[in-house]
Amino acid sequence: MIKLPKLDLYQDRINNFLQEKINQLPVNDPKLLEAMEYGLLIGGKRMRPYLAYITAETLNVSLDDVDGIAAALECIHAYSLLHDELPAMDNDDLRRGKPTCHIMFDEATAILAGDSLQTLAFDIIANHNFSDKVKTKQICLIQQLAKASGYQGMCGGQALDLSATNKLISLQDLETLHSLKTGALLQASVLMTAECSLEVSSSHKQALALFAQLIGLAYQVRDDIIDITSTEDQLGKPAGSDLAANKSTYPSLLGLDGAQKKADDLFSQSLQALATLPYNTQNLEKFATFIVNRTH
């Protein structure tokens, strides 16, 4: 598998930043704070922060500015997992090979930990020590985060996913679902970072948005493939969980070979979007390659 440039460096950077944010919180309720830390720092690939950081490199944006964006996105992602894992949603007992938050603690604590991580995301953006040229963009960044994480983005996609359970939906409906559920935060990783540059034109932002949208879909197609081709040890959670939950997936609609061709087509289109940009997009291209070839 392709090795992502500076992955370890950026994982350490965001983990240290997130740990610092948790450490700065007053201990009002020790159990809730412990659950927040568990849900946020249990592990994970940190793909959204990584995408934000390599976009910053591409666009010559300060990494210090992007720390706040990357941390906020990861808080939103972590909160979504804590809630998705609940019995009322996906009912998962394992995440990354460890007990899910509601198993480790209890359902009420997991709900509150998710709520707290969601609001922590906006607290980070509102209070991050952005450079002077980016401070004027904070309201815009908050607006982008809200759109990507709420009804118009991730939460809306999760609702569509729940309503599609035990139903056969069209390929177009499946793409809409995942563009919101998975793609919105990945797209925000790119666009919120691009917002920190005064030099990126609107047409270049559109090309970046298209790249992120395509790679977000490819990410989900590959996720669906991995769900039925990998083992529980590789996934850190039960394999075949989507099939067991009777969800529409790309392999169920297109077959395994058809799903892989779909991922490959999305990958090719994402590279075409990058080719229109006057920047060194090599690391973004490697990220796209990683997404469609990963095995877990």
Sequence and secondary structure as in RCSB ss.txt:
>XXXX:A:sequence
MIKLPKLDLYQDRINNFLQEKINQLPVNDPKLLEAMEYGLLIGGKRMRPYLAYITAETLNVSLDDVDGIAAALEC
IHAYSLLHDELPAMDNDDLRRGKPTCHIMFDEATAILAGDSLQTLAFDIIANHNFSDKVKTKQICLIQQLAKASG
YQGMCGGQALDLSATNKLISLQDLETLHSLKTGALLQASVLMTAECSLEVSSSHKQALALFAQLIGLAYQVRDDI
IDITSTEDQLGKPAGSDLAANKSTYPSLLGLDGAQKKADDLFSQSLQALATLPYNTQNLEKFATFIVNRTH
>XXXX:A:secstr
    TTHHHHHHHHHHHHHHHHHTS  S HHHHHHHHHHHHS    HHHHHHHHHHHHHT  HHHHHHHHHHHHH
HHHHHHHHHTSTTTT  SEETTEE HHHHS HHHHHHHHHHHHHHHHHHHHH    HHHHTTHHHHHHHHHHHHS
TTTHHHHHHHHHHTTTS   HHHHHHHHHHHTHHHHHHHHHHHHTT SS  HHHHHHHHHHHHHHHHHHHHHHHH
HHHHS HHHHTS TTHHHHTT   HHHHHHHHHHHHHHHHHHHHHHHHHHTSSS  HHHHHHHHHHHH   
